[in-house]
Structure formats: structure tokens, C-alpha cells
Amino acid sequence: MESSKKGGIARREYRDGIELSILGFGGIVVCGMEQGGADEEVARAIGRGVNYFDVAPSYFDGEAEIKLGNALKGKREGIFLACKTERRDATGAKAELERSLERAHTDHFDLYQFHAVTSLDEVDRITSPGGAGETFLRAREEGKVRYLGASCHTVEAALALMERFPLDSILFPTNYVCFANGNFGPQVIEEARKRGIARLALKALAYTPWAEGAEKAYPKCWYRPIDDREMVREALYFTLSQPITAAIPPGDERIFRMALDLAADFKPLDEAAKASVLASAKGLVPIFRYPSPAAGTPQKEKR
């Protein structure tokens, strides 16, 4: 599936000949750092071959956008920069897009996405007259965005949005526990493939929900992430062995760095190895399921 390798990280085609590093950099990674530390983290990732960066204004009340935007100053050439909006109306989406462009110190985003679409009501609002879809299409015409996408947190919303809006790509949880115990993910990948929509992956290293009252050792993760190196390898390689372009690890910098090291040695798993990873999920509670009770009602965004 890999088409090239640069700086140690393989790249795959997104679309139209554009290649992305198979590991993306999520903007939450720089949250909680001083700007100097954020600059170093971003420069290190670029030096390792990462060219795909993703951020959103909701990440820690704009901290991720501001710090990542500053860290990418002077480095924008060759970077594929993706951003998002949670606004479902045209006016709100336009205002948020303009603010995000300003924070990113850029005149365009390579990919602009509806963020965390969870309910069918949200799909209706996005695609109806006066919805955010109008802003997206107009922004592409104006050259403020190149490609249009969505991140979705339910299968139902993902399938509906792919049917009703001309998405170039979809960013969706692609996780072995959800595949094995939640019936969640394969149907979205398959539908996107049929429609020629590029696939990007979230939540590859999600393990299970935090136990009630548990101390959250990774406060930037709303779920319990995988942090054992060998388990990270298996989970990440499982996701990267699916028909996707790239995966974005959790926003904790320690786990991101581990994933970056492991991604450099990635080789696709064969069917037996994938089956073994799925079997290792026995007894684990997935963070997402299909059918989803959240598909009918709006839900607060989860990072």
C-alpha cells in the first residue's frame, strides 16, 4: 500500500497524487507545552517525515490551533494541514474557518472537515439550506480549502453524510477493539471505498473507556489509551493494515513519540496476524459500538 518513504515514515496516496505520511500529527500533542516545546515537537515530527497535521478550534479552547499554527510558521510548504469545525450552520462555520486560518498563519487549509458528526440531526443541519455544507463548498471555490471531509463518531452519521455530501475523505475511528467487540468501523471503510472517498483513521490506540473513578494517567485522552509498546505496535499496525491512508495517534506526546518510532518500521499484517490482534480484544469494552444510541441525538464532541 505504501507508495514512497521519506524521513523514515512511509507515505500513501490521499488523492490526486498527494501523499501523506502514514502517521499524522494531532494538534492536541502540543497542548500543555510552552511554545518552544511545541516548536521542537513539530520540527522533530517533520524531520522524521511527518507531513500530515490535523487540528481543531475546540482542542483545549484554541490552544492547539494557536501553538501548532505558530510552530508551523515558515514550514508550511510540503505540509498537508487539516482543520475542522463543530459549527453546523453556514454563518458559524464561515466565522470559525476565518479564525482558524488566522491562527494557523495560512491562506488555506488542505483539508477542512465537519468535526465529530455524531447524530443524524447534525447531518440534516449540515446538508440543509443555510447549513455548514454551503460554507465548505464556497470556501473551496474561493481557494480557502482544497479538500472537504468529516470526522464522524457513529457509523450511522458517517454513512448518511457520505451519501448526502460530496466528501473527499472521512476521518473515522479504526480500532481493533471496536472492530472485534463493537461491530464498529469496517462498514464505513467499505462504503467509503465504494464511493472513492479517502479514509483517514482515528483512535487506533484506544484501549477501553476509563474505569469510573480511575486516575487518568493521560489527561489529554478521554479514553484509556494503549501505552504498552508491544500492544501499541499491534494496535497501530492493525489499523495501518486496513485500506486507509493514515492514522492519527492520541494527543499524549509520550504515546505519539512511541507511535512515530514504531511507524518507521511498519509492515502490513497478514490475515493471520490481524486475526490474532482481533482475538486479543476478548473481554474488552469498546469505546464505540454499532448500532449507536448516540446516532439519533447530538452529543458533546469527544476529542
Order of alpha helices (4+ residues) and beta strands (2+ residues): beta-beta-beta-beta-alpha-beta-alpha-beta-alpha-beta-alpha-alpha-beta-alpha-beta-alpha-alpha-beta-beta-beta-alpha-beta-alpha-alpha
